[in-house]
Amino acid sequence: MLSFILCFDRQRWYIRPLFLTLFILSIVGVIAARFYEEQTEDVRILIGLYTFMLFCCCMVCHGELYALRPHPAFLTGYYLRIAGGGAIGGFFVAVAAPLLFKTYIELHLGLIFCVILIVIADRRYLKGFRRKSVYVTLLLVVGVAGIFLMGKRTAANQRAIEQTRSFFGVLTVWEDDWNDPQRHKRLLQHGTTYHGLQFQSPEKRSLPTAYYGFSSGIGMLIQAGNKQGNRRIGVVGLGVGTIAFYGKPSDTICFYEINPQVRQMAEKYFTYLADSKAKIEIIFGDGRLSLEHQPPQNYDILVLDAFSSDAVPVHLLTCEAFEIYLKHLAPGGALAFHISSMHLDLPLVLWKMAEHFHLSSLWLETFDDSWFGALSSDWIILSPSKELLDKPLLQGSASKPYGNLDKIDLWTDDHLNLLQILKRHPAKQKD
């Protein structure tokens, strides 16, 4: 409607170039935000930039559609072509792009071609080849720069071994410091988030690293658990299989993984699964649905490790999901949530859930240690057994909870509010 109001008068020649210029500037802003994403403290800035870019794109495209409208006698074909273009675009994004590209380059290409088509198609405010060529050249320079700067930037001592893409996202295996035997390692990255790493030297290859080291929340929980043999451990989210390191010959560790390519990468480039002494089971599918369809598994520890990526599966953090998890816990068992998130304050959601289900809770933080391959992480441990969480090893590393839970809604399948838990200053969260 707003596009119609602004574009109904063809004499308003200044409106259309204004939004085209704003569209191009918004693309530049998004590229800059992507490049400096690690330094962007407030996710609201990123949301605002992307929303503004979408708004400008819609204004320009809808305005051009109105300007190019045919005589009423040809409106049927006009609307049919619009619908057909939408269907073709949807097919390209959902089916063709994952087969053609290894990254999400179609977003950048789509924005570039969108503006180029608008500039070329216009017959009024960009008259003459010279002015059009200037716009197109500038846009191509900005677009190519954005494509090269998108995603993770490769360091001098880093190279990609393999990259693949599926419906679930882009997976990349990186190799770091291959000239230094003590630091040589491989990393699995999903989108912009690491999902595990492993040293390659024989002395350090067996070390649990990343978010799962000895001093991590899950590492301390497994060491301090009530049982040290015949344990059943469930893990939602495979990663590179680091948790398998903790398995003993009498243990069973069951991984729930939705993306088959993750298992392929974990088995091809990492050895945690192959080296584990425990019995390893891997079940493909959505973790919640898989658990829902299973009889009670009596897990001593159920690990939920699916929240550190760019897109958090919120359906794993609702009351209905917790009812499923608790059904699978053995007496005295514990739920371990890895909730290291750059943009979402997930501990508040879990403490609210613990309050609702009368569970004891513990917040365990760890920080980067490059020598041992540790990455900073946040773990929330929940258990019906207060005795388990009172172990000195756990209490000695626990952090103090924060926040006012009265201001946080209890998440259910019918209602949840992400805006309440957006982090304003992620870098300062642990102060």
C-alpha positions as CSV (number, residue, x, y, z in Angstrom):
1,M,0.0,0.0,0.0
2,L,2.8,2.4,0.9
3,S,4.5,1.6,-2.4
4,F,1.3,2.4,-4.2
5,I,0.9,5.7,-2.5
6,L,4.5,6.8,-3.2
7,C,4.6,5.6,-6.8
8,F,1.1,6.4,-8.1
9,D,2.2,9.7,-9.5
10,R,4.7,9.3,-12.3
11,Q,5.7,13.0,-11.9
12,R,7.2,12.2,-8.5
13,W,10.5,11.4,-10.2
14,Y,12.5,11.9,-7.0
15,I,10.8,9.1,-5.0
16,R,12.0,6.2,-7.0
17,P,15.8,7.1,-7.3
18,L,15.6,7.9,-3.5
19,F,14.6,4.4,-2.6
20,L,17.0,2.9,-5.1
21,T,19.8,4.8,-3.6
22,L,18.7,3.8,-0.1
23,F,18.5,0.2,-1.2
24,I,22.1,0.3,-2.4
25,L,23.3,2.0,0.7
26,S,21.4,-0.5,2.9
27,I,23.3,-3.3,1.0
28,V,26.6,-1.5,1.9
29,G,25.4,-1.3,5.5
30,V,24.6,-5.1,5.6
31,I,28.0,-5.9,4.1
32,A,29.8,-3.8,6.7
33,A,27.7,-5.4,9.5
34,R,28.6,-8.9,8.3
35,F,32.3,-7.9,8.1
36,Y,32.3,-6.5,11.6
37,E,29.7,-8.9,13.0
38,E,31.9,-10.0,15.9
39,Q,32.3,-6.4,17.1
40,T,28.5,-5.7,16.8
41,E,27.4,-5.7,20.4
42,D,23.6,-5.3,19.9
43,V,21.8,-7.7,17.7
44,R,19.1,-5.1,17.3
45,I,21.5,-3.2,15.0
46,L,21.7,-6.3,12.7
47,I,18.0,-6.8,12.8
48,G,17.4,-3.1,11.9
49,L,19.9,-3.2,9.0
50,Y,18.4,-6.3,7.4
51,T,14.8,-5.1,8.0
52,F,15.6,-1.7,6.4
53,M,17.3,-3.4,3.4
54,L,14.2,-5.6,2.9
55,F,11.9,-2.5,3.2
56,C,13.9,-0.6,0.6
57,C,14.0,-3.6,-1.7
58,C,10.2,-4.0,-1.4
59,M,9.6,-0.3,-2.0
60,V,11.7,-0.3,-5.1
61,C,10.3,-3.5,-6.6
62,H,6.7,-2.8,-5.8
63,G,7.0,0.7,-7.2
64,E,8.5,-0.7,-10.4
65,L,5.7,-3.3,-10.6
66,Y,3.1,-0.5,-10.4
67,A,5.0,1.6,-13.0
68,L,5.1,-1.3,-15.4
69,R,1.4,-2.2,-15.1
70,P,-0.3,-2.9,-18.4
71,H,-3.7,-1.9,-19.8
72,P,-6.5,-3.5,-17.7
73,A,-7.2,-5.9,-20.6
74,F,-3.8,-7.6,-20.0
75,L,-4.0,-7.7,-16.2
76,T,-4.6,-11.5,-16.1
77,G,-1.3,-12.2,-17.8
78,Y,0.4,-9.6,-15.7
79,Y,-0.6,-11.2,-12.4
80,L,0.1,-14.6,-13.8
81,R,3.7,-13.6,-14.5
82,I,4.1,-12.2,-11.0
83,A,2.9,-15.4,-9.5
84,G,5.1,-17.4,-11.8
85,G,8.1,-15.4,-10.9
86,G,7.5,-16.0,-7.2
87,A,7.2,-19.7,-7.8
88,I,10.4,-19.8,-9.8
89,G,12.2,-17.8,-7.1
90,G,11.0,-20.2,-4.4
91,F,12.1,-23.2,-6.4
92,F,15.5,-21.7,-7.0
93,V,16.1,-20.9,-3.3
94,A,14.7,-24.1,-1.9
95,V,15.9,-26.6,-4.5
96,A,18.4,-25.2,-7.0
97,A,20.6,-23.1,-4.8
98,P,21.6,-25.9,-2.4
99,L,22.6,-28.0,-5.4
100,L,24.5,-25.2,-7.2
101,F,26.2,-23.3,-4.4
102,K,28.2,-24.4,-1.3
103,T,27.4,-21.2,0.6
104,Y,24.4,-18.8,0.8
105,I,25.7,-16.7,-2.1
106,E,22.2,-16.5,-3.7
107,L,21.3,-13.8,-1.2
108,H,24.1,-11.6,-2.5
109,L,23.5,-12.5,-6.1
110,G,19.8,-11.9,-5.8
111,L,20.3,-8.4,-4.3
112,I,22.8,-7.5,-7.1
113,F,20.7,-8.7,-9.9
114,C,17.6,-7.1,-8.4
115,V,19.1,-3.6,-8.5
116,I,20.7,-4.2,-11.9
117,L,17.4,-5.1,-13.4
118,I,15.7,-2.1,-11.9
119,V,18.4,0.2,-13.2
120,I,18.3,-1.3,-16.7
121,A,14.5,-1.4,-16.9
122,D,13.9,2.1,-15.8
123,R,13.1,4.6,-18.6
124,R,12.6,7.8,-16.7
125,Y,15.0,8.9,-14.0
126,L,18.2,7.2,-15.2
127,K,18.2,8.3,-18.9
128,G,21.3,7.6,-20.9
129,F,23.8,4.8,-20.9
130,R,26.4,6.8,-18.9
131,R,24.3,7.3,-15.8
132,K,23.2,3.7,-15.8
133,S,26.7,2.3,-16.3
134,V,27.9,4.3,-13.3
135,Y,25.2,2.8,-11.1
136,V,25.8,-0.7,-12.4
137,T,29.5,-0.4,-12.0
138,L,29.3,0.8,-8.4
139,L,26.8,-1.9,-7.6
140,L,29.0,-4.6,-9.0
141,V,31.9,-3.4,-7.0
142,V,29.9,-3.4,-3.8
143,G,28.3,-6.8,-4.6
144,V,31.6,-8.5,-5.5
145,A,33.2,-7.1,-2.3
146,G,30.2,-8.4,-0.3
147,I,30.5,-11.9,-1.8
148,F,34.2,-12.1,-1.0
149,L,33.7,-10.8,2.6
150,M,30.7,-12.9,3.4
151,G,30.9,-15.5,6.1
152,K,34.1,-16.5,7.8
153,R,37.3,-14.9,6.7
154,T,40.3,-17.3,6.2
155,A,43.4,-16.6,8.2
156,A,46.9,-17.0,6.9
157,N,47.4,-20.3,8.8
158,Q,44.0,-21.7,7.9
159,R,42.6,-23.6,5.0
160,A,39.3,-25.2,4.1
161,I,39.5,-29.0,3.6
162,E,35.9,-29.6,2.6
163,Q,32.7,-27.6,2.4
164,T,29.3,-28.8,1.7
165,R,25.7,-27.5,1.8
166,S,22.3,-29.1,2.4
167,F,18.9,-28.1,3.6
168,F,20.3,-27.7,7.1
169,G,23.0,-25.3,6.2
170,V,26.7,-25.0,5.2
171,L,29.3,-27.3,6.8
172,T,33.0,-26.5,6.5
173,V,36.0,-28.4,7.8
174,W,38.9,-26.1,8.5
175,E,42.6,-27.0,9.1
176,D,44.6,-24.7,11.3
177,D,48.3,-24.4,12.1
178,W,49.4,-27.4,10.0
179,N,53.0,-26.4,10.3
180,D,52.9,-26.5,14.1
181,P,52.5,-30.1,15.4
182,Q,51.4,-28.9,18.8
183,R,48.7,-26.6,17.5
184,H,47.7,-28.5,14.3
185,K,43.9,-29.0,14.5
186,R,40.8,-29.5,12.5
187,L,37.5,-27.7,13.1
188,L,33.9,-28.3,12.0
189,Q,32.0,-25.1,11.3
190,H,28.2,-24.8,10.7
191,G,27.3,-21.4,9.3
192,T,29.4,-19.1,11.4
193,T,29.6,-21.3,14.5
194,Y,32.2,-23.9,15.5
195,H,30.8,-27.3,16.3
196,G,33.9,-29.0,17.6
197,L,37.7,-29.3,17.0
198,Q,40.4,-31.9,17.4
199,F,44.2,-31.7,17.6
200,Q,46.0,-33.8,15.1
201,S,49.2,-34.6,17.0
202,P,49.2,-38.1,18.7
203,E,49.8,-36.6,22.1
204,K,46.8,-34.2,22.0
205,R,44.4,-36.0,19.6
206,S,42.5,-37.6,22.4
207,L,42.0,-34.4,24.4
208,P,38.3,-33.3,24.7
209,T,38.3,-29.8,23.3
210,A,36.0,-26.9,22.3
211,Y,33.0,-26.7,24.6
212,Y,33.5,-30.2,26.1
213,G,36.9,-30.1,27.9
214,F,37.5,-31.4,31.4
215,S,36.7,-27.9,32.9
216,S,33.6,-27.4,30.8
217,G,30.1,-27.8,32.3
218,I,29.5,-31.2,30.6
219,G,33.1,-32.4,31.4
220,M,32.7,-31.7,35.1
221,L,29.2,-33.1,35.2
222,I,30.3,-36.4,33.7
223,Q,33.3,-36.6,36.2
224,A,31.1,-35.7,39.2
225,G,28.2,-37.9,38.2
226,N,26.6,-40.4,40.7
227,K,27.6,-43.3,38.4
228,Q,31.0,-44.0,36.9
229,G,30.1,-47.1,35.0
230,N,27.2,-48.6,33.1
231,R,26.1,-45.1,32.2
232,R,23.5,-44.1,29.6
233,I,24.2,-40.7,28.0
234,G,22.0,-39.1,25.4
235,V,23.2,-36.3,23.3
236,V,21.0,-34.1,21.0
237,G,23.5,-32.7,18.5
238,L,26.5,-34.7,17.3
239,G,29.0,-32.1,16.3
240,V,32.4,-33.9,15.9
241,G,31.4,-36.4,18.6
242,T,33.7,-35.0,21.3
243,I,31.5,-36.2,24.2
244,A,32.2,-39.8,23.1
245,F,35.7,-39.3,24.6
246,Y,34.2,-39.7,28.1
247,G,32.6,-43.1,27.4
248,K,33.8,-46.1,29.2
249,P,33.5,-49.7,28.0
250,S,30.4,-50.3,30.0
251,D,28.7,-47.0,28.8
252,T,26.3,-46.4,26.0
253,I,26.2,-42.9,24.3
254,C,23.3,-42.2,22.0
255,F,23.6,-39.2,19.6
256,Y,20.5,-37.6,18.0
257,E,21.5,-35.8,14.8
258,I,19.2,-34.2,12.2
259,N,21.9,-33.6,9.5
260,P,23.4,-36.8,8.0
261,Q,26.3,-34.8,6.6
262,V,27.5,-34.0,10.1
263,R,28.0,-37.7,10.8
264,Q,29.9,-38.0,7.5
265,M,32.2,-35.1,8.5
266,A,32.7,-36.4,12.0
267,E,33.7,-39.8,10.9
268,K,35.8,-38.7,8.0
269,Y,37.9,-36.0,9.6
270,F,37.7,-36.6,13.3
271,T,38.3,-39.7,15.4
272,Y,36.3,-39.2,18.7
273,L,33.6,-41.6,17.6
274,A,36.0,-44.3,16.4
275,D,38.3,-44.0,19.5
276,S,35.5,-44.1,22.0
277,K,35.4,-47.0,24.4
278,A,31.7,-46.8,24.8
279,K,29.0,-48.3,22.7
280,I,28.0,-45.5,20.2
281,E,24.5,-45.2,18.7
282,I,23.5,-42.5,16.3
283,I,19.8,-41.8,15.5
284,F,19.0,-39.5,12.6
285,G,16.1,-37.0,12.9
286,D,14.9,-34.1,15.0
287,G,16.0,-34.7,18.6
288,R,12.7,-33.9,20.2
289,L,10.6,-36.0,17.8
290,S,13.0,-39.0,18.1
291,L,12.8,-38.8,21.9
292,E,9.1,-38.5,21.8
293,H,8.7,-41.7,19.8
294,Q,11.0,-43.7,22.0
295,P,10.1,-45.5,25.3
296,P,11.9,-44.1,28.4
297,Q,15.7,-44.5,27.9
298,N,16.7,-44.0,31.6
299,Y,19.5,-41.6,30.7
300,D,21.9,-40.7,33.5
301,I,22.7,-37.6,31.5
302,L,20.8,-36.1,28.7
303,V,22.7,-33.4,26.8
304,L,21.0,-30.8,24.7
305,D,23.7,-29.3,22.5
306,A,21.8,-27.6,19.7
307,F,21.7,-24.0,20.7
308,S,25.1,-22.5,19.8
309,S,24.4,-22.1,16.1
310,D,23.0,-19.0,14.3
311,A,19.4,-20.4,14.3
312,V,18.3,-21.7,17.7
313,P,15.7,-24.5,17.6
314,V,13.3,-23.0,20.1
315,H,11.0,-26.0,20.0
316,L,13.6,-27.8,22.2
317,L,13.1,-25.3,25.0
318,T,9.4,-25.4,25.7
319,C,7.4,-27.0,28.5
320,E,6.2,-29.7,26.3
321,A,9.8,-30.6,25.3
322,F,10.9,-30.7,28.9
323,E,8.1,-33.1,29.7
324,I,9.7,-35.4,27.1
325,Y,13.2,-35.0,28.5
326,L,12.2,-35.7,32.1
327,K,10.5,-38.9,30.9
328,H,13.8,-40.2,29.7
329,L,15.8,-39.3,32.8
330,A,17.0,-42.0,35.2
331,P,16.5,-41.4,38.9
332,G,19.1,-38.9,40.0
333,G,19.8,-38.0,36.3
334,A,20.6,-34.6,34.9
335,L,19.8,-32.4,31.9
336,A,22.8,-30.5,30.5
337,F,22.1,-27.6,28.2
338,H,24.9,-26.0,26.1
339,I,23.5,-22.6,25.6
340,S,26.5,-20.5,24.3
341,S,24.6,-18.0,22.1
342,M,25.9,-14.8,20.8
343,H,22.6,-13.1,20.6
344,L,20.1,-14.9,22.9
345,D,20.1,-14.9,26.7
346,L,19.0,-18.5,27.0
347,P,19.9,-19.1,30.7
348,L,16.9,-17.0,31.6
349,V,14.6,-19.4,29.7
350,L,16.1,-22.4,31.5
351,W,16.0,-21.0,35.0
352,K,12.3,-20.1,34.3
353,M,11.8,-23.7,33.2
354,A,13.6,-25.0,36.3
355,E,11.3,-22.9,38.5
356,H,8.3,-24.4,36.8
357,F,9.3,-28.0,37.0
358,H,10.9,-27.7,40.5
359,L,14.4,-28.6,39.3
360,S,17.7,-27.7,40.9
361,S,20.0,-25.7,38.5
362,L,23.6,-24.8,38.1
363,W,25.3,-22.4,35.7
364,L,28.9,-23.4,34.7
365,E,31.1,-21.1,32.5
366,T,34.4,-21.8,30.9
367,F,36.6,-19.5,28.8
368,D,39.0,-19.8,25.9
369,D,42.3,-21.7,26.3
370,S,44.1,-22.0,22.9
371,W,46.7,-24.5,24.2
372,F,44.0,-27.1,25.3
373,G,41.7,-26.1,22.4
374,A,39.0,-24.9,24.8
375,L,36.3,-22.4,23.6
376,S,34.3,-20.3,26.0
377,S,31.0,-21.9,26.8
378,D,27.9,-21.7,29.0
379,W,26.3,-24.8,30.4
380,I,23.1,-25.0,32.5
381,I,22.7,-28.2,34.5
382,L,19.2,-29.1,35.6
383,S,18.3,-32.1,37.8
384,P,15.5,-33.3,40.1
385,S,18.4,-34.4,42.4
386,K,19.8,-31.5,44.4
387,E,22.4,-33.9,45.8
388,L,24.0,-34.3,42.4
389,L,24.4,-30.6,41.8
390,D,25.9,-30.2,45.4
391,K,29.1,-32.0,44.4
392,P,32.1,-29.9,45.3
393,L,33.6,-30.1,41.8
394,L,30.4,-28.5,40.4
395,Q,29.7,-26.0,43.1
396,G,33.3,-24.8,43.1
397,S,32.9,-23.7,39.5
398,A,29.3,-22.4,39.5
399,S,28.4,-18.9,38.5
400,K,25.7,-16.8,40.2
401,P,22.4,-16.6,38.3
402,Y,21.2,-13.2,37.2
403,G,18.0,-11.5,35.9
404,N,14.5,-11.1,37.0
405,L,12.5,-14.3,36.1
406,D,9.2,-12.5,36.7
407,K,9.8,-10.5,33.5
408,I,10.4,-13.7,31.4
409,D,7.5,-15.7,29.9
410,L,7.4,-19.4,30.4
411,W,8.0,-20.9,26.9
412,T,5.4,-23.3,25.5
413,D,4.7,-24.7,22.1
414,D,1.9,-22.1,21.8
415,H,3.8,-19.1,23.1
416,L,7.4,-17.9,23.3
417,N,9.0,-14.5,23.1
418,L,12.5,-14.1,21.6
419,L,12.5,-10.3,22.0
420,Q,12.6,-10.7,25.8
421,I,15.9,-12.5,25.7
422,L,17.8,-10.6,23.0
423,K,21.3,-9.7,24.3
424,R,22.1,-6.0,24.1
425,H,25.8,-6.4,24.9
426,P,26.9,-10.0,24.4
427,A,30.5,-9.1,25.0
428,K,29.6,-7.9,28.5
429,Q,27.3,-10.7,29.5
430,K,29.8,-12.4,31.7
431,D,30.8,-9.3,33.7
